[in-house]
Amino acid sequence: MTDDPRALRQRLRERRRALSPAMQRQAALAVASRLEDWPEWISAVRVAGYWACDGELDPAPLLERAWITGRSVYLPVLDRACALHFAPYSPGTPMRRNRFNIPEPAVAPETWLEPSRLDLVLTPLVTFDPTGTRLGMGGGFYDRTFAFLRDPGYRGHRPVLLGLGYEFQHVAALVRHAWDVPLDAAVTEAALRRFSGE
C-alpha cells in the first residue's frame, strides 16, 4: 500500500499546484477528447461537474461540451449542515462562495437535483488506484453523498462516478475503508480506466 494518506495527499496536491496554467489546460482538453466516444458520456443527460481549485483537473471543457449538446449541468453546493447537493449550472448562473471559498451556484434549493438522479458525476480527486479507490481532500463529502451506491439492496438509478485527474495521481494501491465509495472509472490526460469495483 502507499504511504500515509496525509503525506500522500500533501505531496500530490503540491505537484498538481506546480503545473503551469498551460499544462493544466492541455490536460483538461486531453481528458475531454478521451471521453468523446465513451458510451457513458454519450448517454449522460444530467452531468455533475465541479469548480476546479487547488490545481484540480478542470472539467470546464467537458461542461462546455455538455452545454453544446443540450445536457443539463450541475455543480456541488453545500447546505447549512455541510451536506453536498447538486445545483443547476449554466453560463450566466449567479455564483457565491461557500465556507471553503469555492464558487457554487446561487440558486434556490428547490432547483437542486437529488444525487441519485444524476447520470454522470465528474468527481475531483487527489489520487486513485487500479481498483477505483479514491482519495479526495479528506472531507468525505462524495462518500457520504453517494453512500447509497454501496447498498447491495439499492435498485434505483445508479450515477456513474468518473474520477478526473492527472496521470501522476494514479498510484499502485490505496487502502479502501468501509465508507469509501469507489469510482466506476477514472480519466487522465493519458488514459481512461474502467474499474470492476473489486
Buried (B, 14 or more C-beta within 10 A) or exposed (E): EBEEBEEBBEEBBEEBEEBEEEEBBEBBBBBBEBBEEBEBBEEBEBBBBBBBEEBBBBBBBBBEBBBEEEBBBBBBBBEEEEEBBBBBBEEEBEBEEBEEEBBBBEBEEEEBBEBBBBBBBBBBBBBBBBBBBBBBBEEBBBBEBBBBBBEEEEEEEBBBBBBBBBEBBBBEEBEBEEEBBBBBBBBBBBEBBEBEEE
